Amino acid sequence: MNPVDIFTQVKECVYKGNHYSIRDNGAVFRHTKGRISKGDNCWSLESKEDSKLGDYSLS
């Protein structure tokens, strides 16, 4: 099974006018708003080394 598909919880948020879904495994889904950008409408799971945002968790 793909690691992005292993999760138990999903939260929704709006950040800087964009709608996101975040899974408890760290996967992020950015919902399309108007024009589609690279990475919209798909789950992405960055490694800790790739992340520029640092650690985040669901509360």
N, C-alpha and C positions, 0 to 999 in steps of 0.2 A: 504494500500500500504506500502511496505517495505521502511523505510527511506533512504536506500542506492539508491533507484530508483527515489528519488525526487531531481532533479537537472535541471539546465538550461544551464550549460556550462562545457565543457571538454577541458583540456589542456594536452599536451604531453611534456615530458621532459626525458632527459637522465641524470642519477646521478650515479656516480661511475661505469660506464659501463652497468648499467641496464636501460631498457626502461620502463617508467611509464606513465600511464594516470591518471589524477587527476580531480575529479569533484568539482564543487563549493560548494558541501555540505560536503567536506572533505573526500570523499571516494577515495581510492587509488587502482589501478589495476597494478600489476607488470607483464609485459609480459615475457613469458618464453624465456630464452636464453640458449639453450643447455639442460642441465639436469634440470628437474622440481623440484623445491623446494616447501615446504609447503607454501601456500599462493599465489603461482603463478596462473595466469589465472583465478582469481576470484576477485570481488570487495570486499574490506574490509572497514569497517567504525568503527574506534576506538572511544571510548569515550575520553573525555579530560583527565580523570584520568588515562587511559591506555597509552596515548601517551607519548613517551619519547622525541619526537622531539619538543614539544611545539606547538604554534599556527603557522599556515601557511595559506596563502590565495592566490587566483588567481588574477593576475593583468592583 
